[in-house]
Amino acid sequence: MADEQQETFLSHLVELRDRLIRILIAVGVVFVPLAFYARELYSLLADPLLKKLPAGGQMIATDVVGVFLVPMKVSLMTAFLVVLPYVLYQVWAFV
């Protein structure tokens, strides 16, 4: 009886791993094209804030790699939002 439970538990872990890999691949596939448009996407999302700043105000980077990482993070979050229906399907299929 204990062997059957162990195999069942391991099969669930294997299925979870497979579903997580599918999710990561889907996010990666959407992220790669969005990464080429990271600056434009960041500018699109930052535009409302820039319009509300006082005259002459500007946004600044507070660290060296922030200029590169912030647009990449925005692209990654956008990729996740685009793939979210697939992610939720994978979560529901695992449950």
Distance bins in CASP14 RR format, pairs under 12 A and 6 or more apart:
PFRMAT RR
TARGET T0000
AUTHOR 0000-0000-0000
RMODE 2
METHOD distances of the structure
MODEL  1
1 7 0 0 0 0 0 1 0 0 0 0 0
1 8 0 0 0 0 0 1 0 0 0 0 0
2 8 0 0 0 0 0 1 0 0 0 0 0
2 9 0 0 0 0 0 1 0 0 0 0 0
3 9 0 0 0 0 0 1 0 0 0 0 0
3 10 0 0 0 0 0 1 0 0 0 0 0
4 10 0 0 0 0 0 1 0 0 0 0 0
4 11 0 0 0 0 0 1 0 0 0 0 0
5 11 0 0 0 0 0 1 0 0 0 0 0
5 12 0 0 0 0 0 1 0 0 0 0 0
6 12 0 0 0 0 0 1 0 0 0 0 0
6 13 0 0 0 0 0 1 0 0 0 0 0
7 13 0 0 0 0 0 1 0 0 0 0 0
7 14 0 0 0 0 0 1 0 0 0 0 0
8 14 0 0 0 0 0 1 0 0 0 0 0
8 15 0 0 0 0 0 1 0 0 0 0 0
9 15 0 0 0 0 0 1 0 0 0 0 0
9 16 0 0 0 0 0 1 0 0 0 0 0
10 16 0 0 0 0 0 1 0 0 0 0 0
10 17 0 0 0 0 0 1 0 0 0 0 0
11 17 0 0 0 0 0 1 0 0 0 0 0
11 18 0 0 0 0 0 1 0 0 0 0 0
11 94 0 0 0 0 0 1 0 0 0 0 0
12 18 0 0 0 0 0 1 0 0 0 0 0
12 19 0 0 0 0 0 1 0 0 0 0 0
12 94 0 0 0 0 1 0 0 0 0 0 0
12 95 0 0 0 0 0 1 0 0 0 0 0
13 19 0 0 0 0 0 1 0 0 0 0 0
13 20 0 0 0 0 0 1 0 0 0 0 0
13 94 0 0 0 0 0 1 0 0 0 0 0
14 20 0 0 0 0 0 1 0 0 0 0 0
14 21 0 0 0 0 0 1 0 0 0 0 0
14 94 0 0 0 0 0 1 0 0 0 0 0
15 21 0 0 0 0 0 1 0 0 0 0 0
15 22 0 0 0 0 0 1 0 0 0 0 0
15 90 0 0 0 0 0 1 0 0 0 0 0
15 91 0 0 0 0 0 1 0 0 0 0 0
15 93 0 0 0 0 1 0 0 0 0 0 0
15 94 1 0 0 1 0 0 0 0 0 0 0
15 95 0 0 0 0 0 1 0 0 0 0 0
16 22 0 0 0 0 0 1 0 0 0 0 0
16 23 0 0 0 0 0 1 0 0 0 0 0
16 90 0 0 0 0 1 0 0 0 0 0 0
16 91 0 0 0 0 0 1 0 0 0 0 0
16 93 0 0 0 0 0 1 0 0 0 0 0
16 94 1 0 0 1 0 0 0 0 0 0 0
16 95 0 0 0 0 0 1 0 0 0 0 0
17 23 0 0 0 0 0 1 0 0 0 0 0
17 24 0 0 0 0 0 1 0 0 0 0 0
17 90 0 0 0 0 0 1 0 0 0 0 0
17 94 0 0 0 0 0 1 0 0 0 0 0
18 24 0 0 0 0 0 1 0 0 0 0 0
18 25 0 0 0 0 0 1 0 0 0 0 0
18 90 0 0 0 0 1 0 0 0 0 0 0
18 93 0 0 0 0 0 1 0 0 0 0 0
18 94 0 0 0 0 1 0 0 0 0 0 0
19 25 0 0 0 0 0 1 0 0 0 0 0
19 26 0 0 0 0 0 1 0 0 0 0 0
19 86 0 0 0 0 0 1 0 0 0 0 0
19 87 0 0 0 0 1 0 0 0 0 0 0
19 88 0 0 0 0 0 1 0 0 0 0 0
19 89 0 0 0 0 1 0 0 0 0 0 0
19 90 1 0 1 0 0 0 0 0 0 0 0
19 91 1 0 0 1 0 0 0 0 0 0 0
19 92 0 0 0 0 0 1 0 0 0 0 0
19 93 1 0 0 1 0 0 0 0 0 0 0
19 94 1 0 1 0 0 0 0 0 0 0 0
19 95 0 0 0 0 0 1 0 0 0 0 0
20 26 0 0 0 0 0 1 0 0 0 0 0
20 27 0 0 0 0 0 1 0 0 0 0 0
20 87 0 0 0 0 1 0 0 0 0 0 0
20 90 0 0 0 0 1 0 0 0 0 0 0
20 91 0 0 0 0 1 0 0 0 0 0 0
20 94 0 0 0 0 1 0 0 0 0 0 0
21 27 0 0 0 0 0 1 0 0 0 0 0
21 28 0 0 0 0 0 1 0 0 0 0 0
21 90 0 0 0 0 1 0 0 0 0 0 0
22 28 0 0 0 0 0 1 0 0 0 0 0
22 29 0 0 0 0 0 1 0 0 0 0 0
22 83 0 0 0 0 0 1 0 0 0 0 0
22 86 0 0 0 0 1 0 0 0 0 0 0
22 87 0 0 0 0 1 0 0 0 0 0 0
22 89 0 0 0 0 1 0 0 0 0 0 0
22 90 1 0 1 0 0 0 0 0 0 0 0
22 91 0 0 0 0 0 1 0 0 0 0 0
22 93 0 0 0 0 1 0 0 0 0 0 0
22 94 0 0 0 0 0 1 0 0 0 0 0
23 29 0 0 0 0 0 1 0 0 0 0 0
23 30 0 0 0 0 0 1 0 0 0 0 0
23 79 0 0 0 0 0 1 0 0 0 0 0
23 80 0 0 0 0 1 0 0 0 0 0 0
23 83 1 0 0 1 0 0 0 0 0 0 0
23 84 0 0 0 0 0 1 0 0 0 0 0
23 85 0 0 0 0 0 1 0 0 0 0 0
23 86 1 0 0 1 0 0 0 0 0 0 0
23 87 1 0 1 0 0 0 0 0 0 0 0
23 88 0 0 0 0 1 0 0 0 0 0 0
23 89 0 0 0 0 1 0 0 0 0 0 0
23 90 1 0 1 0 0 0 0 0 0 0 0
23 91 0 0 0 0 1 0 0 0 0 0 0
23 93 0 0 0 0 0 1 0 0 0 0 0
23 94 0 0 0 0 0 1 0 0 0 0 0
24 30 0 0 0 0 0 1 0 0 0 0 0
24 31 0 0 0 0 0 1 0 0 0 0 0
24 76 0 0 0 0 0 1 0 0 0 0 0
24 79 0 0 0 0 0 1 0 0 0 0 0
24 80 0 0 0 0 0 1 0 0 0 0 0
24 83 0 0 0 0 1 0 0 0 0 0 0
24 86 0 0 0 0 0 1 0 0 0 0 0
24 87 0 0 0 0 1 0 0 0 0 0 0
24 90 0 0 0 0 0 1 0 0 0 0 0
25 31 0 0 0 0 0 1 0 0 0 0 0
25 32 0 0 0 0 0 1 0 0 0 0 0
25 79 0 0 0 0 0 1 0 0 0 0 0
25 83 0 0 0 0 1 0 0 0 0 0 0
25 86 0 0 0 0 0 1 0 0 0 0 0
25 87 0 0 0 0 0 1 0 0 0 0 0
25 90 0 0 0 0 0 1 0 0 0 0 0
26 32 0 0 0 0 0 1 0 0 0 0 0
26 79 0 0 0 0 1 0 0 0 0 0 0
26 80 0 0 0 0 1 0 0 0 0 0 0
26 82 0 0 0 0 1 0 0 0 0 0 0
26 83 1 0 1 0 0 0 0 0 0 0 0
26 84 0 0 0 0 1 0 0 0 0 0 0
26 85 0 0 0 0 0 1 0 0 0 0 0
26 86 1 0 1 0 0 0 0 0 0 0 0
26 87 1 0 0 1 0 0 0 0 0 0 0
26 88 0 0 0 0 0 1 0 0 0 0 0
26 89 0 0 0 0 0 1 0 0 0 0 0
26 90 0 0 0 0 1 0 0 0 0 0 0
27 34 0 0 0 0 0 1 0 0 0 0 0
27 35 0 0 0 0 0 1 0 0 0 0 0
27 75 0 0 0 0 0 1 0 0 0 0 0
27 76 1 0 0 1 0 0 0 0 0 0 0
27 77 0 0 0 0 0 1 0 0 0 0 0
27 78 0 0 0 0 0 1 0 0 0 0 0
27 79 1 0 1 0 0 0 0 0 0 0 0
27 80 1 0 1 0 0 0 0 0 0 0 0
27 81 0 0 0 0 0 1 0 0 0 0 0
27 82 0 0 0 0 1 0 0 0 0 0 0
27 83 1 0 1 0 0 0 0 0 0 0 0
27 84 0 0 0 0 1 0 0 0 0 0 0
27 86 0 0 0 0 1 0 0 0 0 0 0
27 87 1 0 0 1 0 0 0 0 0 0 0
27 90 0 0 0 0 0 1 0 0 0 0 0
28 34 0 0 0 0 1 0 0 0 0 0 0
28 35 0 0 0 0 1 0 0 0 0 0 0
28 75 0 0 0 0 0 1 0 0 0 0 0
28 76 0 0 0 0 1 0 0 0 0 0 0
28 78 0 0 0 0 0 1 0 0 0 0 0
28 79 1 0 0 1 0 0 0 0 0 0 0
28 80 0 0 0 0 1 0 0 0 0 0 0
28 82 0 0 0 0 0 1 0 0 0 0 0
28 83 0 0 0 0 1 0 0 0 0 0 0
28 86 0 0 0 0 0 1 0 0 0 0 0
28 87 0 0 0 0 0 1 0 0 0 0 0
29 35 0 0 0 0 0 1 0 0 0 0 0
29 79 0 0 0 0 1 0 0 0 0 0 0
29 82 0 0 0 0 0 1 0 0 0 0 0
29 83 0 0 0 0 1 0 0 0 0 0 0
29 86 0 0 0 0 0 1 0 0 0 0 0
30 37 0 0 0 0 0 1 0 0 0 0 0
30 75 0 0 0 0 1 0 0 0 0 0 0
30 76 0 0 0 0 1 0 0 0 0 0 0
30 77 0 0 0 0 0 1 0 0 0 0 0
30 78 0 0 0 0 1 0 0 0 0 0 0
30 79 1 0 1 0 0 0 0 0 0 0 0
30 80 0 0 0 0 1 0 0 0 0 0 0
30 81 0 0 0 0 1 0 0 0 0 0 0
30 82 1 0 1 0 0 0 0 0 0 0 0
30 83 1 0 1 0 0 0 0 0 0 0 0
30 84 0 0 0 0 0 1 0 0 0 0 0
30 85 0 0 0 0 0 1 0 0 0 0 0
30 86 0 0 0 0 1 0 0 0 0 0 0
30 87 0 0 0 0 0 1 0 0 0 0 0
31 37 0 0 0 0 0 1 0 0 0 0 0
31 38 0 0 0 0 1 0 0 0 0 0 0
31 41 0 0 0 0 0 1 0 0 0 0 0
31 72 0 0 0 0 1 0 0 0 0 0 0
31 73 0 0 0 0 0 1 0 0 0 0 0
31 74 0 0 0 0 0 1 0 0 0 0 0
31 75 1 0 0 1 0 0 0 0 0 0 0
31 76 1 0 1 0 0 0 0 0 0 0 0
31 77 0 0 0 0 1 0 0 0 0 0 0
31 78 0 0 0 0 1 0 0 0 0 0 0
31 79 1 1 0 0 0 0 0 0 0 0 0
31 80 0 0 0 0 1 0 0 0 0 0 0
31 81 0 0 0 0 0 1 0 0 0 0 0
31 82 0 0 0 0 1 0 0 0 0 0 0
31 83 0 0 0 0 1 0 0 0 0 0 0
32 38 0 0 0 0 0 1 0 0 0 0 0
32 72 0 0 0 0 0 1 0 0 0 0 0
32 75 0 0 0 0 1 0 0 0 0 0 0
32 76 0 0 0 0 0 1 0 0 0 0 0
32 79 0 0 0 0 1 0 0 0 0 0 0
33 41 0 0 0 0 0 1 0 0 0 0 0
33 75 0 0 0 0 1 0 0 0 0 0 0
33 78 0 0 0 0 0 1 0 0 0 0 0
33 79 0 0 0 0 1 0 0 0 0 0 0
33 82 0 0 0 0 0 1 0 0 0 0 0
34 40 0 0 0 0 1 0 0 0 0 0 0
34 41 1 0 0 1 0 0 0 0 0 0 0
34 42 0 0 0 0 0 1 0 0 0 0 0
34 44 0 0 0 0 0 1 0 0 0 0 0
34 71 0 0 0 0 1 0 0 0 0 0 0
34 72 0 0 0 0 1 0 0 0 0 0 0
34 73 0 0 0 0 0 1 0 0 0 0 0
34 74 0 0 0 0 1 0 0 0 0 0 0
34 75 1 0 1 0 0 0 0 0 0 0 0
34 76 0 0 0 0 1 0 0 0 0 0 0
34 77 0 0 0 0 1 0 0 0 0 0 0
34 78 1 0 1 0 0 0 0 0 0 0 0
34 79 1 0 1 0 0 0 0 0 0 0 0
34 80 0 0 0 0 0 1 0 0 0 0 0
34 81 0 0 0 0 0 1 0 0 0 0 0
34 82 0 0 0 0 1 0 0 0 0 0 0
34 83 0 0 0 0 0 1 0 0 0 0 0
35 41 0 0 0 0 1 0 0 0 0 0 0
35 42 0 0 0 0 0 1 0 0 0 0 0
35 68 0 0 0 0 0 1 0 0 0 0 0
35 69 0 0 0 0 0 1 0 0 0 0 0
35 71 0 0 0 0 1 0 0 0 0 0 0
35 72 1 0 0 1 0 0 0 0 0 0 0
35 73 0 0 0 0 0 1 0 0 0 0 0
35 74 0 0 0 0 0 1 0 0 0 0 0
35 75 1 0 1 0 0 0 0 0 0 0 0
35 76 0 0 0 0 1 0 0 0 0 0 0
35 78 0 0 0 0 0 1 0 0 0 0 0
35 79 0 0 0 0 1 0 0 0 0 0 0
36 71 0 0 0 0 0 1 0 0 0 0 0
36 72 0 0 0 0 0 1 0 0 0 0 0
36 75 0 0 0 0 1 0 0 0 0 0 0
37 43 0 0 0 0 1 0 0 0 0 0 0
37 44 0 0 0 0 1 0 0 0 0 0 0
37 45 0 0 0 0 0 1 0 0 0 0 0
37 71 0 0 0 0 1 0 0 0 0 0 0
37 72 0 0 0 0 0 1 0 0 0 0 0
37 74 0 0 0 0 0 1 0 0 0 0 0
37 75 1 0 0 1 0 0 0 0 0 0 0
37 78 0 0 0 0 1 0 0 0 0 0 0
37 79 0 0 0 0 0 1 0 0 0 0 0
38 44 0 0 0 0 0 1 0 0 0 0 0
38 45 0 0 0 0 0 1 0 0 0 0 0
38 46 0 0 0 0 0 1 0 0 0 0 0
38 67 0 0 0 0 0 1 0 0 0 0 0
38 68 0 0 0 0 1 0 0 0 0 0 0
38 69 0 0 0 0 1 0 0 0 0 0 0
38 70 0 0 0 0 1 0 0 0 0 0 0
38 71 1 1 0 0 0 0 0 0 0 0 0
38 72 1 0 1 0 0 0 0 0 0 0 0
38 73 0 0 0 0 1 0 0 0 0 0 0
38 74 1 0 0 1 0 0 0 0 0 0 0
38 75 1 0 1 0 0 0 0 0 0 0 0
38 76 0 0 0 0 1 0 0 0 0 0 0
38 77 0 0 0 0 0 1 0 0 0 0 0
38 78 0 0 0 0 1 0 0 0 0 0 0
38 79 0 0 0 0 0 1 0 0 0 0 0
39 45 0 0 0 0 0 1 0 0 0 0 0
39 46 0 0 0 0 0 1 0 0 0 0 0
39 67 0 0 0 0 1 0 0 0 0 0 0
39 68 0 0 0 0 1 0 0 0 0 0 0
39 70 0 0 0 0 0 1 0 0 0 0 0
39 71 1 0 1 0 0 0 0 0 0 0 0
39 72 0 0 0 0 0 1 0 0 0 0 0
39 74 0 0 0 0 1 0 0 0 0 0 0
39 75 0 0 0 0 1 0 0 0 0 0 0
40 46 0 0 0 0 0 1 0 0 0 0 0
40 47 0 0 0 0 0 1 0 0 0 0 0
40 71 0 0 0 0 1 0 0 0 0 0 0
40 74 0 0 0 0 0 1 0 0 0 0 0
40 75 0 0 0 0 1 0 0 0 0 0 0
40 78 0 0 0 0 0 1 0 0 0 0 0
41 47 0 0 0 0 0 1 0 0 0 0 0
41 70 0 0 0 0 0 1 0 0 0 0 0
41 71 1 0 0 1 0 0 0 0 0 0 0
41 72 0 0 0 0 0 1 0 0 0 0 0
41 73 0 0 0 0 0 1 0 0 0 0 0
41 74 1 0 1 0 0 0 0 0 0 0 0
41 75 1 0 1 0 0 0 0 0 0 0 0
41 76 0 0 0 0 0 1 0 0 0 0 0
41 77 0 0 0 0 1 0 0 0 0 0 0
41 78 1 0 0 1 0 0 0 0 0 0 0
41 79 0 0 0 0 0 1 0 0 0 0 0
41 81 0 0 0 0 0 1 0 0 0 0 0
41 82 0 0 0 0 0 1 0 0 0 0 0
42 49 0 0 0 0 0 1 0 0 0 0 0
42 50 0 0 0 0 0 1 0 0 0 0 0
42 59 0 0 0 0 0 1 0 0 0 0 0
42 61 0 0 0 0 0 1 0 0 0 0 0
42 66 0 0 0 0 0 1 0 0 0 0 0
42 67 0 0 0 0 0 1 0 0 0 0 0
42 68 0 0 0 0 0 1 0 0 0 0 0
42 69 0 0 0 0 0 1 0 0 0 0 0
42 70 1 0 0 1 0 0 0 0 0 0 0
42 71 1 0 1 0 0 0 0 0 0 0 0
42 72 0 0 0 0 1 0 0 0 0 0 0
42 73 0 0 0 0 1 0 0 0 0 0 0
42 74 1 0 1 0 0 0 0 0 0 0 0
42 75 0 0 0 0 1 0 0 0 0 0 0
42 76 0 0 0 0 0 1 0 0 0 0 0
42 77 0 0 0 0 0 1 0 0 0 0 0
42 78 0 0 0 0 1 0 0 0 0 0 0
43 49 0 0 0 0 0 1 0 0 0 0 0
43 50 0 0 0 0 1 0 0 0 0 0 0
43 59 0 0 0 0 0 1 0 0 0 0 0
43 70 0 0 0 0 0 1 0 0 0 0 0
43 71 0 0 0 0 1 0 0 0 0 0 0
43 74 0 0 0 0 1 0 0 0 0 0 0
44 50 0 0 0 0 0 1 0 0 0 0 0
44 71 0 0 0 0 0 1 0 0 0 0 0
44 74 0 0 0 0 1 0 0 0 0 0 0
44 75 0 0 0 0 0 1 0 0 0 0 0
44 78 0 0 0 0 1 0 0 0 0 0 0
45 59 0 0 0 0 0 1 0 0 0 0 0
45 70 0 0 0 0 0 1 0 0 0 0 0
45 71 0 0 0 0 1 0 0 0 0 0 0
45 73 0 0 0 0 0 1 0 0 0 0 0
45 74 1 0 0 1 0 0 0 0 0 0 0
45 75 0 0 0 0 0 1 0 0 0 0 0
45 77 0 0 0 0 1 0 0 0 0 0 0
45 78 0 0 0 0 1 0 0 0 0 0 0
45 81 0 0 0 0 0 1 0 0 0 0 0
46 52 0 0 0 0 0 1 0 0 0 0 0
46 53 0 0 0 0 0 1 0 0 0 0 0
46 58 0 0 0 0 0 1 0 0 0 0 0
46 59 1 0 0 1 0 0 0 0 0 0 0
46 70 0 0 0 0 1 0 0 0 0 0 0
46 71 0 0 0 0 1 0 0 0 0 0 0
46 74 0 0 0 0 1 0 0 0 0 0 0
47 53 0 0 0 0 0 1 0 0 0 0 0
47 59 0 0 0 0 0 1 0 0 0 0 0
49 57 0 0 0 0 0 1 0 0 0 0 0
49 58 0 0 0 0 0 1 0 0 0 0 0
49 59 1 0 0 1 0 0 0 0 0 0 0
50 56 0 0 0 0 0 1 0 0 0 0 0
50 57 0 0 0 0 1 0 0 0 0 0 0
50 58 1 0 0 1 0 0 0 0 0 0 0
50 59 1 0 0 1 0 0 0 0 0 0 0
51 57 0 0 0 0 0 1 0 0 0 0 0
51 59 0 0 0 0 0 1 0 0 0 0 0
52 59 0 0 0 0 0 1 0 0 0 0 0
53 59 1 0 0 1 0 0 0 0 0 0 0
53 60 0 0 0 0 0 1 0 0 0 0 0
59 66 0 0 0 0 0 1 0 0 0 0 0
59 67 0 0 0 0 0 1 0 0 0 0 0
59 70 0 0 0 0 1 0 0 0 0 0 0
60 66 0 0 0 0 0 1 0 0 0 0 0
60 67 0 0 0 0 1 0 0 0 0 0 0
60 70 0 0 0 0 0 1 0 0 0 0 0
61 67 1 0 1 0 0 0 0 0 0 0 0
61 68 0 0 0 0 1 0 0 0 0 0 0
61 69 0 0 0 0 1 0 0 0 0 0 0
61 70 1 0 0 1 0 0 0 0 0 0 0
61 71 0 0 0 0 0 1 0 0 0 0 0
62 69 0 0 0 0 0 1 0 0 0 0 0
62 70 0 0 0 0 1 0 0 0 0 0 0
63 69 0 0 0 0 1 0 0 0 0 0 0
63 70 0 0 0 0 1 0 0 0 0 0 0
65 71 0 0 0 0 0 1 0 0 0 0 0
65 72 0 0 0 0 1 0 0 0 0 0 0
65 73 0 0 0 0 0 1 0 0 0 0 0
66 72 0 0 0 0 1 0 0 0 0 0 0
66 73 0 0 0 0 1 0 0 0 0 0 0
66 74 0 0 0 0 0 1 0 0 0 0 0
67 73 0 0 0 0 0 1 0 0 0 0 0
68 74 0 0 0 0 0 1 0 0 0 0 0
68 75 0 0 0 0 0 1 0 0 0 0 0
69 75 0 0 0 0 0 1 0 0 0 0 0
69 76 0 0 0 0 1 0 0 0 0 0 0
70 76 0 0 0 0 0 1 0 0 0 0 0
70 77 0 0 0 0 0 1 0 0 0 0 0
71 77 0 0 0 0 0 1 0 0 0 0 0
71 78 0 0 0 0 0 1 0 0 0 0 0
72 78 0 0 0 0 0 1 0 0 0 0 0
72 79 0 0 0 0 0 1 0 0 0 0 0
73 79 0 0 0 0 0 1 0 0 0 0 0
73 80 0 0 0 0 0 1 0 0 0 0 0
74 80 0 0 0 0 0 1 0 0 0 0 0
74 81 0 0 0 0 0 1 0 0 0 0 0
75 81 0 0 0 0 0 1 0 0 0 0 0
75 82 0 0 0 0 0 1 0 0 0 0 0
76 82 0 0 0 0 0 1 0 0 0 0 0
76 83 0 0 0 0 0 1 0 0 0 0 0
77 83 0 0 0 0 0 1 0 0 0 0 0
77 84 0 0 0 0 0 1 0 0 0 0 0
78 84 0 0 0 0 0 1 0 0 0 0 0
79 86 0 0 0 0 0 1 0 0 0 0 0
79 87 0 0 0 0 0 1 0 0 0 0 0
80 86 0 0 0 0 0 1 0 0 0 0 0
80 87 1 0 0 1 0 0 0 0 0 0 0
80 88 0 0 0 0 0 1 0 0 0 0 0
81 87 0 0 0 0 1 0 0 0 0 0 0
81 88 0 0 0 0 0 1 0 0 0 0 0
83 89 0 0 0 0 0 1 0 0 0 0 0
83 90 0 0 0 0 1 0 0 0 0 0 0
84 90 0 0 0 0 0 1 0 0 0 0 0
84 91 0 0 0 0 0 1 0 0 0 0 0
85 91 0 0 0 0 0 1 0 0 0 0 0
85 92 0 0 0 0 0 1 0 0 0 0 0
86 92 0 0 0 0 0 1 0 0 0 0 0
86 93 0 0 0 0 0 1 0 0 0 0 0
87 93 0 0 0 0 0 1 0 0 0 0 0
87 94 0 0 0 0 0 1 0 0 0 0 0
88 94 0 0 0 0 0 1 0 0 0 0 0
88 95 0 0 0 0 0 1 0 0 0 0 0
89 95 0 0 0 0 0 1 0 0 0 0 0
END
